[in-house]
Amino acid sequence: MTNPRFLQIHTLTPYAAALLNRDDAGAAKRLPFGGSIRTRISSQCLKRHWRRADHEWELKSFDPGLSLRSRRIFSERVALPLIGEGFPAEQVVAVVGAIQALLLGESPKAKKEKKGKAAAGTDAEADPATLVEALETKQVIVLGEPEVAYLREAARTLLRDPAAEADPVRAVTDWAKAGKANLAALNKGAGIDAALFGRMVTSDHLARCDAAIHVAHAFTVHAQELENDYFSAVDDLAQESGETGSGHINTTELTSGLFYGYVAIDVPLLVSNLGHDTALAGQVVERLIHTVATVSPGAKLGSTAPHSWSVLVLAEMGGRTPRSLANAFLNPVPLRGGDVAAAAVERLTTHVAALDAMYGAGDERRVASILDGSEALGTRLPLGDLAGWAAGSVAANGRAE
């Protein structure tokens, strides 16, 4: 295939007696679709577990590693190490605060609050950890380790400059003018997961990464199956003293279901975000396919062991606009009187055939599955071979636009 534009990944994954993703009330997340309520797993939940997973196909082992996502990057990863090197805490906060304001922007209200925190820390003769709290951001920000190291070194250089002690804001402004392109030119500096899932920045000095990987909320192909689980915890010492009853009683929701998942990868954008490294992009795609198929959300991990692998992975590679196959399940698969998984495969096969009849068959397809009938969706391969095919296509033909 010449220059694939998009790689699409579709999965069917079963879970039994689990609470995979909870809402603010502790209940299973839901989704109304096709006139029935489905159990849902949010894309944020899925991406978080894919990013942080520890397994042989983990994403975080790539150079330069994962991005840092925190409100405390400037305080704990930039300012505190410099204070530990012996630079005066107040001067460090002033210089790092000026860098932070230049990179992230600062409203008059935020500026006033920062000054108030810094003043309070000085009046109380606070320890450095308290003083640098003024550098905590209101929202979680995303920076890569190379970017953090660059900012720390820049602050270190400025702290040695007498001009920065007299007027840190002006010194930082002059530093930015002199090296405006340095941060933006950091190759893959934002971190591997920012290259995949994106980050939004408004600064002229940081590289913005549009998400190259689009992740849909997973949902059950059938109506929600839900059980309110009553549970108790025994108080061992109370039992030994002859007391009866329980030390704790509560209820929680447990759900079961076959989930449809969907991921679309913008191949040229992924290559661009990874510094135009097609080989790395191929490796990322290979690991991502394994990760999507085998890494589960971890809610109630100890009490439900929600470990499940996908029973079907369909990959489509081509140049056409991506489209989900969620509408194959617009009418929920019946839960009674048949094999839900087999019915889901039939739904997918019928829906794909209908789309091909309407729009034409333009993409190459590979499928890995344990379910009969799935070979109608595409060339059937073991998952490793499917992932290798996708990786090879990206590495050989991917190009940044």
Phi, psi and omega in degrees: 000141180264124173046071178298135180268319182225144169243125180246138182236124178243138182226152166238122185225124180266144174225141179239137174048063183223164171229082195287325186209122187253153174269189185293343178262003179086004180269160178297135178295143186235165178211120172281127183206126178065028177084007177222156179273130178246155170281142188231149169238122185290153178295326178298318179297313181299312183296321179300314181288327176293320180295318190265359187299140174253101177198179188294340180251025185299147180278332189287350181277353176291147169281128014262025179086184181286158173285158171269130179237103186196159170275351190249017184298311183291327181283311189266332184256344178248304187286309185301317177300325180289322175297322177296336178278354176110358177288143181300134186300316182296321180291320178299314181298321180295314182289312181295323177297323178292321177296316180300315181296322181292320184282321188255346186083157183206121177285159177304322180295315179295322178298319179294318179296320180296318178297321179296317178296317180296318180295319180297320179295322180291315181299324183271004184050050185293156174287163185304323181299326178283320182298320184283355176301336177297343182268357178291136182272159180290323181245159173294131177247162183238118176224145176275160179302319177298323178293317179298316179298320179296316180294322179295319179292322178297316178296321179298317179296317180294324180293339177272356183263119180303330180296327180289329177292323181285318183211085184298325182295314179294320180297319179292320178299316179296320178299318181294320179295321183290327183232043187304323186273352188297312181294314182297336182272356179300119183288118181058027186292338183283350180101154187295321183283334172293323177296327181277306191255359171087163169207145181257124174227150178249001182279147173283350188257347179249146179280124175281141176239111171286145183296122177272344181240121182255126186241125178272158171291129176282148180211159180286141181285353181233175176297155185299135171251118191224140175225131173275113185268120175270128180219160180219161176237130182275136175270106186299316182291324177295321178296320180294332180272004175097000179286148176251170180099193186240153176276342180200137177227138179199176175228154175212159177274140170235139179232158173227152178174166174254116188260137170265129178238152184216133178225134175240132182245122174277100190297310179300323179292321177299314179300316180296315180297335180263027176072030179063030180262095184292326179296316178296319179300319177297318179295321178298315180298317180299313180292323181297318179299315177298320182293314179300323184282337190235348183260125183255153170301153190248015180296140182051043184302314185289334185254350178232347181044063186280056181263117180213144176255151178297143176265352175209132173230118177249125178245135178234130181237129179181189184253000184275162177303133181294154174209133178290158173256019181301328183291351171298338183243023176303317168271120186298143176294131179298143182267349184243145171081020179183180180271113184297317181294316179297320178295324179294319177297317178298319177299314180298314182299314180295318182292317178297318180297321179293319178295319178296322179295327182277316187253347185093150180270113185238342185259153171276141184231141172227144182225138172241126187198155172257004187260134178296144178091349184289341179296343177290344181277338182166180178300125186270129183221159166297156184301319180300320179290322177298313180296322178294321176299313180297315180298317179296322178296318180292314183294325184276328190239349183297144177210145178276143179249000000 
